[in-house]
Amino acid sequence: MVRKTNSKQREIMELTLPQAIDYYLTALTLEGKSPETILRHRKKLTAFATFLQNGGAPLKICSLAVEDGRAFVKLLMERTTKYDDHLHREQVQGGLAPQTVHGFVRSLRAFASWLEREGYTQDNIFKAIKPQVSSSFDTASVRR
């Protein structure tokens, strides 16, 4: 029994963010989530992992903190262009819509909930991330 616990602890200590994202997407697939849902989470979480990696080694899950999520959301809220690296649209001036930022937050929070349920973290590290909503943002108009 001790051997399994130590093996799980070692796996948790060595698990990188990209690996955890792959595990999460596999779990979503097995839960029967739509390909569109899985693709949406993949894009958002990959952008987050790329932001944190910033040319260095991938971050380990055990080092992930709420501040990482907040810094990423702040960057999204401060963006001045849309469609960066988009396959079908040219980059244009203008910030991201609040609905877009909230989509990223929802993906981060769902991922963090899964990490907690699976035992990779002790709590939902991104539960407290709540970006300021602009006065023009109508939550009732957002598709769920």
N, C-alpha and C positions, 0 to 999 in steps of 0.2 A: 504493500500500500504506500509506503514512504517513497518507493521508487517512482510510482506514477505521479505523486505530488511533486517531487523534485523535477521530473520530466516536464510537467505542465508549467511549473515556475520558470524553468529554463526557457521553454518555448515563449512564455510571456515576455521575459527579459530580452529575448533576441528578435522578437517579431517586429518587422519594420512596418511603417505606415502603408507602403504599396502592397505588401503581403496581406495585411489586414483588410485592405480595400478589396483585394481579390477574394478573400474568404467571405467577406460580406456580400459581394455580388453573387458568389456561388450560393450562399444561403438564400438570397432573394430569388434566385432562379429556382431553387428547390421548393420555395414557398409558393411558386406559381405566379410571381409578379410578371407583369407584361414586359416584353422586350424594350418598349419605350421607357418604362419606369427604370429598368436596369441601366439603360443607356444614359438617362438623365442623371442618375446617381453616379455613374462612372465618370461622366464629364465633370460634374461638380467636385467630386472627391479627388479626381486626378488633378484638377486645377489647384485644389488645396494642398495636395502632396507636393506638387511642383513648386508652389509658393514657399513651402517650408524647406524643401531641399535646396533651392537656390544655388545649384551647382555643386553642392556638397553631397555627403553620404545621406541616404534616406534616414529620416527620423525614426527612432524606435518608439513603439506605442507606449512603453513605460515612461518615456520622456515627454509625452504629449500633455499639454496643459491648456486650460481655458484661455490663457493669454494668447496662445497660438491661434485659436479660433477667432478670438476678438480682433487680432491684428489682421487676419485674412478678411473678415467682414468689413473692417474699417477701410482696407484697401479697396474692396469692391464698392463701398459707398462713396469713395473719393475719386473713382475712375472718371476720366473725362472723355473716353472714347468707347464706342460700342463695336461689337463684332470683331474684336481682335482675334486673329487666327481662325476666322470662320471660313468654312469651305465654299459657301455660296454667296456671301455678302462682303462687300468692301467695308473696311473700317470707316466709321463716321464719327464726327464730334458729337458729344453728348454723353451724359452719365448713364449708368444703369438704372432702370426703373426699380422702384421699391419692391415690386413683385418679384423681380429677378433676384435681388439681394435676399429676399425672404425665401426664395427657392433654395439658394445656397445654404441658408441657415437651417432650413428643414432637413436638407440632406445631411448636414453636419450633426444635427441633433439626433436624427434617426440612426446614423452610423454609431454615434456615441452610446445610444441606448443599446444597440446590438453588442458593442464591445463590453458593456456592463453585464448584459444577460449571459454572454459567453464566458465571462470570468476574466477577460483580458484587462479590465479596469475595475476598480472598486466602486465607482459611481459614474453617472452620466456626466462626463467632464464638460460637455457643452450645453447642459441644461440651462445655465444662466445667461447664455448669449441671447440678447434681445436688442436688435438694432432699433434705433429711433425711427419711428414711422413718420413720414412727412404728412402734413395736413391734407394733402391731396390723395393720399393712399386710402382706398376703400377696401377693407378686408372682405366685405361681402361680395365684391366683384371678382375676387381671385378664384380661379377654378381649383378645385380640390382633387 
